[in-house]
Amino acid sequence: MWGSIFRRKRSSYSKGIDAERRVKSKLESKGWLVRQSKGSRGPYDLYAMKGGKKLFVQVKSGSASLSRTERTRLRRVAKKKGGKALLIKCKKGAIQSRIIY
């Protein structure tokens, strides 16, 4: 009973970090070498490599969406660096992915 009274609401930031960690773990379990972007200030949150393939991944949690500017920047980086741009949405435990370049 007391636990529910004192439970703090999680911030969007902490939900986003948790989503990134879940996606990172999922990719690693499939054999990808994954690096998390420091502070997620760039166009992608995760960079993954496997067998010469490169993924530039933007992770969104909950109802967050990718803005037009973010999408353009992510596509531009992926094209320039010879990889695929991937949007991954994590909502209520489900993970959905979509290649955007």
TIBABA-379863 format. One record per atom (N, C-alpha, C, CB): residue number from 1; atom name; y negated, x negated, z negated. Coordinates in steps of 0.02 Angstrom, whole numbers, plus 50000, padded with zeros to 5 digits. Glycine has a CB too. Example, Ala and Ser with C-alpha at 12.3 -4.5 7.8 and 13.67 -1.06 7.14 Angstrom:
<zalums>
ZALUM; n; atom; py; px; pz
ZALUM; 1; N; 50284; 49340; 49610
ZALUM; 1; CA; 50225; 49385; 49610
ZALUM; 1; C; 50165; 49340; 49610
ZALUM; 1; CB; 50224; 49435; 49548
ZALUM; 2; N; 50112; 49358; 49646
ZALUM; 2; CA; 50053; 49316; 49643
ZALUM; 2; C; 49998; 49355; 49606
ZALUM; 2; CB; 50030; 49296; 49714
</zalums>
This chain:
<zalums>
ZALUM; n; atom; py; px; pz
ZALUM; 1; N; 50059; 49960; 50000
ZALUM; 1; CA; 50000; 50000; 50000
ZALUM; 1; C; 49937; 49957; 50000
ZALUM; 1; CB; 50001; 50046; 49941
ZALUM; 2; N; 49932; 49909; 49954
ZALUM; 2; CA; 49873; 49867; 49949
ZALUM; 2; C; 49864; 49824; 50011
ZALUM; 2; CB; 49876; 49823; 49887
ZALUM; 3; N; 49920; 49803; 50041
ZALUM; 3; CA; 49915; 49761; 50101
ZALUM; 3; C; 49878; 49796; 50158
ZALUM; 3; CB; 49984; 49742; 50124
ZALUM; 4; N; 49890; 49861; 50165
ZALUM; 4; CA; 49857; 49897; 50219
ZALUM; 4; C; 49782; 49906; 50206
ZALUM; 4; CB; 49890; 49965; 50230
ZALUM; 5; N; 49763; 49909; 50142
ZALUM; 5; CA; 49692; 49918; 50125
ZALUM; 5; C; 49653; 49854; 50139
ZALUM; 5; CB; 49684; 49937; 50051
ZALUM; 6; N; 49683; 49797; 50126
ZALUM; 6; CA; 49648; 49733; 50133
ZALUM; 6; C; 49662; 49698; 50200
ZALUM; 6; CB; 49668; 49687; 50077
ZALUM; 7; N; 49698; 49729; 50244
ZALUM; 7; CA; 49714; 49699; 50308
ZALUM; 7; C; 49650; 49693; 50350
ZALUM; 7; CB; 49767; 49741; 50346
ZALUM; 8; N; 49637; 49635; 50376
ZALUM; 8; CA; 49578; 49624; 50417
ZALUM; 8; C; 49593; 49639; 50489
ZALUM; 8; CB; 49552; 49551; 50410
ZALUM; 9; N; 49543; 49665; 50523
ZALUM; 9; CA; 49550; 49678; 50594
ZALUM; 9; C; 49546; 49611; 50631
ZALUM; 9; CB; 49495; 49727; 50619
ZALUM; 10; N; 49591; 49601; 50677
ZALUM; 10; CA; 49593; 49538; 50714
ZALUM; 10; C; 49538; 49537; 50767
ZALUM; 10; CB; 49662; 49526; 50746
ZALUM; 11; N; 49508; 49480; 50776
ZALUM; 11; CA; 49454; 49473; 50826
ZALUM; 11; C; 49484; 49467; 50896
ZALUM; 11; CB; 49411; 49411; 50810
ZALUM; 12; N; 49443; 49481; 50945
ZALUM; 12; CA; 49463; 49474; 51015
ZALUM; 12; C; 49484; 49402; 51029
ZALUM; 12; CB; 49407; 49495; 51063
ZALUM; 13; N; 49447; 49354; 50998
ZALUM; 13; CA; 49462; 49283; 51007
ZALUM; 13; C; 49533; 49267; 50984
ZALUM; 13; CB; 49411; 49240; 50969
ZALUM; 14; N; 49551; 49290; 50923
ZALUM; 14; CA; 49618; 49274; 50897
ZALUM; 14; C; 49673; 49309; 50937
ZALUM; 14; CB; 49623; 49295; 50823
ZALUM; 15; N; 49659; 49369; 50962
ZALUM; 15; CA; 49708; 49404; 51004
ZALUM; 15; C; 49717; 49365; 51070
ZALUM; 15; CB; 49685; 49476; 51019
ZALUM; 16; N; 49662; 49339; 51097
ZALUM; 16; CA; 49665; 49301; 51159
ZALUM; 16; C; 49704; 49236; 51150
ZALUM; 16; CB; 49595; 49285; 51183
ZALUM; 17; N; 49693; 49201; 51095
ZALUM; 17; CA; 49729; 49139; 51081
ZALUM; 17; C; 49804; 49153; 51074
ZALUM; 17; CB; 49703; 49105; 51017
ZALUM; 18; N; 49821; 49207; 51039
ZALUM; 18; CA; 49892; 49226; 51031
ZALUM; 18; C; 49923; 49241; 51099
ZALUM; 18; CB; 49898; 49287; 50985
ZALUM; 19; N; 49887; 49277; 51142
ZALUM; 19; CA; 49912; 49293; 51209
ZALUM; 19; C; 49924; 49229; 51249
ZALUM; 19; CB; 49863; 49339; 51246
ZALUM; 20; N; 49877; 49182; 51246
ZALUM; 20; CA; 49884; 49118; 51281
ZALUM; 20; C; 49946; 49081; 51257
ZALUM; 20; CB; 49822; 49075; 51272
ZALUM; 21; N; 49957; 49080; 51192
ZALUM; 21; CA; 50016; 49046; 51164
ZALUM; 21; C; 50081; 49079; 51187
ZALUM; 21; CB; 50013; 49046; 51088
ZALUM; 22; N; 50081; 49146; 51190
ZALUM; 22; CA; 50142; 49181; 51213
ZALUM; 22; C; 50156; 49165; 51286
ZALUM; 22; CB; 50133; 49257; 51203
ZALUM; 23; N; 50105; 49165; 51327
ZALUM; 23; CA; 50114; 49151; 51398
ZALUM; 23; C; 50135; 49078; 51407
ZALUM; 23; CB; 50048; 49164; 51438
ZALUM; 24; N; 50105; 49033; 51370
ZALUM; 24; CA; 50123; 48962; 51373
ZALUM; 24; C; 50197; 48953; 51356
ZALUM; 24; CB; 50079; 48920; 51325
ZALUM; 25; N; 50218; 48984; 51303
ZALUM; 25; CA; 50288; 48980; 51281
ZALUM; 25; C; 50335; 49008; 51334
ZALUM; 25; CB; 50297; 49017; 51215
ZALUM; 26; N; 50316; 49064; 51364
ZALUM; 26; CA; 50358; 49096; 51416
ZALUM; 26; C; 50365; 49050; 51477
ZALUM; 26; CB; 50327; 49163; 51437
ZALUM; 27; N; 50309; 49020; 51498
ZALUM; 27; CA; 50312; 48974; 51556
ZALUM; 27; C; 50355; 48913; 51540
ZALUM; 27; CB; 50241; 48953; 51576
ZALUM; 28; N; 50346; 48885; 51480
ZALUM; 28; CA; 50386; 48827; 51460
ZALUM; 28; C; 50460; 48843; 51458
ZALUM; 28; CB; 50362; 48801; 51391
ZALUM; 29; N; 50478; 48903; 51437
ZALUM; 29; CA; 50548; 48922; 51435
ZALUM; 29; C; 50578; 48927; 51505
ZALUM; 29; CB; 50557; 48989; 51399
ZALUM; 30; N; 50535; 48933; 51555
ZALUM; 30; CA; 50558; 48935; 51625
ZALUM; 30; C; 50552; 48867; 51659
ZALUM; 30; CB; 50518; 48987; 51664
ZALUM; 31; N; 50539; 48815; 51620
ZALUM; 31; CA; 50538; 48747; 51646
ZALUM; 31; C; 50471; 48720; 51669
ZALUM; 31; CB; 50583; 48744; 51702
ZALUM; 32; N; 50417; 48756; 51657
ZALUM; 32; CA; 50351; 48732; 51676
ZALUM; 32; C; 50323; 48686; 51623
ZALUM; 32; CB; 50303; 48792; 51687
ZALUM; 33; N; 50287; 48635; 51643
ZALUM; 33; CA; 50249; 48592; 51598
ZALUM; 33; C; 50180; 48624; 51594
ZALUM; 33; CB; 50246; 48516; 51622
ZALUM; 34; N; 50159; 48645; 51533
ZALUM; 34; CA; 50098; 48684; 51526
ZALUM; 34; C; 50049; 48649; 51480
ZALUM; 34; CB; 50114; 48753; 51498
ZALUM; 35; N; 49986; 48649; 51501
ZALUM; 35; CA; 49931; 48622; 51461
ZALUM; 35; C; 49880; 48677; 51451
ZALUM; 35; CB; 49898; 48560; 51495
ZALUM; 36; N; 49857; 48683; 51389
ZALUM; 36; CA; 49807; 48733; 51373
ZALUM; 36; C; 49737; 48703; 51381
ZALUM; 36; CB; 49817; 48759; 51300
ZALUM; 37; N; 49693; 48739; 51413
ZALUM; 37; CA; 49625; 48716; 51424
ZALUM; 37; C; 49587; 48715; 51357
ZALUM; 37; CB; 49588; 48761; 51474
ZALUM; 38; N; 49552; 48660; 51344
ZALUM; 38; CA; 49514; 48654; 51282
ZALUM; 38; C; 49458; 48705; 51279
ZALUM; 38; CB; 49485; 48582; 51274
ZALUM; 39; N; 49460; 48747; 51229
ZALUM; 39; CA; 49406; 48796; 51220
ZALUM; 39; C; 49403; 48851; 51272
ZALUM; 39; CB; 49342; 48761; 51218
ZALUM; 40; N; 49446; 48848; 51322
ZALUM; 40; CA; 49449; 48898; 51375
ZALUM; 40; C; 49380; 48912; 51406
ZALUM; 40; CB; 49478; 48963; 51349
ZALUM; 41; N; 49341; 48861; 51415
ZALUM; 41; CA; 49274; 48869; 51444
ZALUM; 41; C; 49274; 48867; 51520
ZALUM; 41; CB; 49227; 48816; 51417
ZALUM; 42; N; 49327; 48840; 51548
ZALUM; 42; CA; 49331; 48835; 51621
ZALUM; 42; C; 49358; 48898; 51653
ZALUM; 42; CB; 49374; 48776; 51640
ZALUM; 43; N; 49372; 48895; 51718
ZALUM; 43; CA; 49396; 48954; 51753
ZALUM; 43; C; 49468; 48974; 51737
ZALUM; 43; CB; 49390; 48943; 51827
ZALUM; 44; N; 49506; 48929; 51705
ZALUM; 44; CA; 49575; 48945; 51687
ZALUM; 44; C; 49589; 48927; 51615
ZALUM; 44; CB; 49625; 48909; 51734
ZALUM; 45; N; 49637; 48963; 51585
ZALUM; 45; CA; 49657; 48951; 51516
ZALUM; 45; C; 49716; 48903; 51512
ZALUM; 45; CB; 49675; 49017; 51482
ZALUM; 46; N; 49762; 48908; 51560
ZALUM; 46; CA; 49822; 48867; 51561
ZALUM; 46; C; 49830; 48835; 51629
ZALUM; 46; CB; 49884; 48909; 51543
ZALUM; 47; N; 49856; 48773; 51628
ZALUM; 47; CA; 49872; 48737; 51689
ZALUM; 47; C; 49946; 48721; 51684
ZALUM; 47; CB; 49828; 48671; 51699
ZALUM; 48; N; 49985; 48741; 51734
ZALUM; 48; CA; 50058; 48731; 51732
ZALUM; 48; C; 50082; 48695; 51795
ZALUM; 48; CB; 50094; 48798; 51725
ZALUM; 49; N; 50131; 48650; 51786
ZALUM; 49; CA; 50160; 48613; 51842
ZALUM; 49; C; 50236; 48615; 51838
ZALUM; 49; CB; 50135; 48539; 51842
ZALUM; 50; N; 50267; 48621; 51897
ZALUM; 50; CA; 50340; 48620; 51901
ZALUM; 50; C; 50360; 48604; 51972
ZALUM; 50; CB; 50371; 48688; 51877
ZALUM; 51; N; 50397; 48551; 51981
ZALUM; 51; CA; 50422; 48533; 52048
ZALUM; 51; C; 50369; 48528; 52102
ZALUM; 51; CB; 50473; 48582; 52069
ZALUM; 52; N; 50311; 48500; 52085
ZALUM; 52; CA; 50257; 48493; 52133
ZALUM; 52; C; 50214; 48555; 52142
ZALUM; 52; CB; 50286; 48475; 52199
ZALUM; 53; N; 50232; 48609; 52109
ZALUM; 53; CA; 50191; 48670; 52112
ZALUM; 53; C; 50142; 48671; 52054
ZALUM; 53; CB; 50236; 48734; 52110
ZALUM; 54; N; 50084; 48700; 52066
ZALUM; 54; CA; 50031; 48704; 52015
ZALUM; 54; C; 50009; 48776; 52006
ZALUM; 54; CB; 49970; 48659; 52034
ZALUM; 55; N; 50000; 48795; 51943
ZALUM; 55; CA; 49973; 48861; 51927
ZALUM; 55; C; 49910; 48854; 51886
ZALUM; 55; CB; 50026; 48904; 51890
ZALUM; 56; N; 49860; 48892; 51903
ZALUM; 56; CA; 49798; 48895; 51863
ZALUM; 56; C; 49796; 48967; 51837
ZALUM; 56; CB; 49733; 48876; 51906
ZALUM; 57; N; 49805; 48973; 51772
ZALUM; 57; CA; 49817; 49039; 51741
ZALUM; 57; C; 49759; 49061; 51698
ZALUM; 57; CB; 49881; 49037; 51701
ZALUM; 58; N; 49736; 49121; 51710
ZALUM; 58; CA; 49686; 49154; 51667
ZALUM; 58; C; 49724; 49209; 51629
ZALUM; 58; CB; 49625; 49183; 51708
ZALUM; 59; N; 49721; 49207; 51563
ZALUM; 59; CA; 49756; 49255; 51521
ZALUM; 59; C; 49705; 49303; 51491
ZALUM; 59; CB; 49796; 49219; 51464
ZALUM; 60; N; 49720; 49368; 51497
ZALUM; 60; CA; 49679; 49420; 51467
ZALUM; 60; C; 49722; 49462; 51421
ZALUM; 60; CB; 49645; 49465; 51523
ZALUM; 61; N; 49694; 49481; 51364
ZALUM; 61; CA; 49733; 49521; 51317
ZALUM; 61; C; 49699; 49589; 51307
ZALUM; 61; CB; 49740; 49485; 51249
ZALUM; 62; N; 49739; 49638; 51287
ZALUM; 62; CA; 49712; 49704; 51275
ZALUM; 62; C; 49683; 49735; 51338
ZALUM; 62; CB; 49659; 49702; 51221
ZALUM; 63; N; 49623; 49763; 51332
ZALUM; 63; CA; 49592; 49796; 51389
ZALUM; 63; C; 49544; 49750; 51427
ZALUM; 63; CB; 49555; 49858; 51365
ZALUM; 64; N; 49541; 49686; 51409
ZALUM; 64; CA; 49497; 49639; 51442
ZALUM; 64; C; 49516; 49633; 51516
ZALUM; 64; CB; 49500; 49569; 51408
ZALUM; 65; N; 49466; 49623; 51558
ZALUM; 65; CA; 49479; 49616; 51630
ZALUM; 65; C; 49443; 49554; 51657
ZALUM; 65; CB; 49457; 49679; 51668
ZALUM; 66; N; 49463; 49534; 51716
ZALUM; 66; CA; 49435; 49475; 51748
ZALUM; 66; C; 49374; 49497; 51789
ZALUM; 66; CB; 49487; 49440; 51794
ZALUM; 67; N; 49316; 49467; 51774
ZALUM; 67; CA; 49255; 49485; 51811
ZALUM; 67; C; 49259; 49456; 51882
ZALUM; 67; CB; 49192; 49459; 51774
ZALUM; 68; N; 49216; 49481; 51924
ZALUM; 68; CA; 49214; 49457; 51994
ZALUM; 68; C; 49197; 49382; 51995
ZALUM; 68; CB; 49161; 49497; 52034
ZALUM; 69; N; 49151; 49361; 51952
ZALUM; 69; CA; 49131; 49290; 51949
ZALUM; 69; C; 49190; 49247; 51926
ZALUM; 69; CB; 49072; 49281; 51901
ZALUM; 70; N; 49226; 49270; 51874
ZALUM; 70; CA; 49284; 49233; 51849
ZALUM; 70; C; 49338; 49228; 51903
ZALUM; 70; CB; 49313; 49267; 51786
ZALUM; 71; N; 49350; 49282; 51938
ZALUM; 71; CA; 49400; 49283; 51991
ZALUM; 71; C; 49382; 49233; 52046
ZALUM; 71; CB; 49407; 49354; 52021
ZALUM; 72; N; 49319; 49233; 52066
ZALUM; 72; CA; 49296; 49187; 52118
ZALUM; 72; C; 49304; 49114; 52097
ZALUM; 72; CB; 49222; 49201; 52135
ZALUM; 73; N; 49284; 49099; 52035
ZALUM; 73; CA; 49290; 49030; 52009
ZALUM; 73; C; 49363; 49009; 52006
ZALUM; 73; CB; 49257; 49024; 51940
ZALUM; 74; N; 49406; 49053; 51983
ZALUM; 74; CA; 49478; 49037; 51977
ZALUM; 74; C; 49508; 49024; 52046
ZALUM; 74; CB; 49516; 49094; 51942
ZALUM; 75; N; 49493; 49067; 52094
ZALUM; 75; CA; 49519; 49058; 52162
ZALUM; 75; C; 49494; 48992; 52192
ZALUM; 75; CB; 49498; 49116; 52207
ZALUM; 76; N; 49430; 48977; 52182
ZALUM; 76; CA; 49400; 48916; 52209
ZALUM; 76; C; 49435; 48854; 52182
ZALUM; 76; CB; 49325; 48914; 52192
ZALUM; 77; N; 49447; 48852; 52116
ZALUM; 77; CA; 49480; 48795; 52085
ZALUM; 77; C; 49551; 48787; 52112
ZALUM; 77; CB; 49481; 48802; 52008
ZALUM; 78; N; 49588; 48843; 52114
ZALUM; 78; CA; 49657; 48840; 52138
ZALUM; 78; C; 49661; 48815; 52210
ZALUM; 78; CB; 49690; 48909; 52133
ZALUM; 79; N; 49616; 48839; 52252
ZALUM; 79; CA; 49615; 48818; 52322
ZALUM; 79; C; 49599; 48744; 52328
ZALUM; 79; CB; 49564; 48860; 52362
ZALUM; 80; N; 49548; 48723; 52291
ZALUM; 80; CA; 49526; 48653; 52293
ZALUM; 80; C; 49581; 48605; 52269
ZALUM; 80; CB; 49463; 48643; 52251
ZALUM; 81; N; 49619; 48626; 52218
ZALUM; 81; CA; 49669; 48582; 52188
ZALUM; 81; C; 49740; 48595; 52215
ZALUM; 81; CB; 49669; 48591; 52113
ZALUM; 82; N; 49746; 48638; 52264
ZALUM; 82; CA; 49811; 48650; 52296
ZALUM; 82; C; 49861; 48687; 52254
ZALUM; 82; CB; 49840; 48585; 52316
ZALUM; 83; N; 49838; 48737; 52217
ZALUM; 83; CA; 49884; 48775; 52175
ZALUM; 83; C; 49875; 48850; 52184
ZALUM; 83; CB; 49873; 48758; 52102
ZALUM; 84; N; 49909; 48888; 52142
ZALUM; 84; CA; 49904; 48960; 52142
ZALUM; 84; C; 49863; 48983; 52083
ZALUM; 84; CB; 49975; 48992; 52140
ZALUM; 85; N; 49820; 49033; 52094
ZALUM; 85; CA; 49781; 49064; 52041
ZALUM; 85; C; 49820; 49125; 52017
ZALUM; 85; CB; 49709; 49083; 52065
ZALUM; 86; N; 49828; 49130; 51952
ZALUM; 86; CA; 49869; 49183; 51923
ZALUM; 86; C; 49831; 49218; 51867
ZALUM; 86; CB; 49936; 49155; 51899
ZALUM; 87; N; 49831; 49283; 51868
ZALUM; 87; CA; 49803; 49323; 51813
ZALUM; 87; C; 49861; 49352; 51774
ZALUM; 87; CB; 49755; 49380; 51840
ZALUM; 88; N; 49861; 49341; 51709
ZALUM; 88; CA; 49914; 49368; 51666
ZALUM; 88; C; 49881; 49411; 51613
ZALUM; 88; CB; 49957; 49312; 51634
ZALUM; 89; N; 49903; 49474; 51609
ZALUM; 89; CA; 49878; 49521; 51559
ZALUM; 89; C; 49931; 49533; 51506
ZALUM; 89; CB; 49856; 49588; 51591
ZALUM; 90; N; 49911; 49528; 51443
ZALUM; 90; CA; 49955; 49541; 51387
ZALUM; 90; C; 49928; 49601; 51349
ZALUM; 90; CB; 49961; 49478; 51340
ZALUM; 91; N; 49967; 49654; 51348
ZALUM; 91; CA; 49945; 49715; 51314
ZALUM; 91; C; 50004; 49748; 51280
ZALUM; 91; CB; 49911; 49764; 51365
ZALUM; 92; N; 49998; 49757; 51215
ZALUM; 92; CA; 50050; 49790; 51175
ZALUM; 92; C; 50118; 49756; 51184
ZALUM; 92; CB; 50055; 49864; 51192
ZALUM; 93; N; 50119; 49690; 51185
ZALUM; 93; CA; 50182; 49652; 51191
ZALUM; 93; C; 50207; 49642; 51261
ZALUM; 93; CB; 50234; 49686; 51152
ZALUM; 94; N; 50182; 49680; 51309
ZALUM; 94; CA; 50204; 49673; 51378
ZALUM; 94; C; 50162; 49620; 51414
ZALUM; 94; CB; 50198; 49741; 51416
ZALUM; 95; N; 50194; 49582; 51458
ZALUM; 95; CA; 50160; 49531; 51497
ZALUM; 95; C; 50165; 49549; 51571
ZALUM; 95; CB; 50189; 49460; 51483
ZALUM; 96; N; 50108; 49556; 51604
ZALUM; 96; CA; 50106; 49572; 51675
ZALUM; 96; C; 50068; 49517; 51711
ZALUM; 96; CB; 50073; 49641; 51688
ZALUM; 97; N; 50095; 49495; 51768
ZALUM; 97; CA; 50060; 49442; 51805
ZALUM; 97; C; 50045; 49464; 51876
ZALUM; 97; CB; 50102; 49377; 51805
ZALUM; 98; N; 49993; 49433; 51904
ZALUM; 98; CA; 49973; 49448; 51972
ZALUM; 98; C; 49942; 49385; 52002
ZALUM; 98; CB; 49923; 49507; 51975
ZALUM; 99; N; 49968; 49364; 52060
ZALUM; 99; CA; 49939; 49307; 52096
ZALUM; 99; C; 49875; 49331; 52130
ZALUM; 99; CB; 49991; 49277; 52149
ZALUM; 100; N; 49821; 49296; 52118
ZALUM; 100; CA; 49758; 49317; 52149
ZALUM; 100; C; 49734; 49267; 52203
ZALUM; 100; CB; 49703; 49325; 52096
ZALUM; 101; N; 49771; 49213; 52212
ZALUM; 101; CA; 49759; 49168; 52268
ZALUM; 101; C; 49824; 49132; 52283
ZALUM; 101; CB; 49701; 49117; 52253
</zalums>
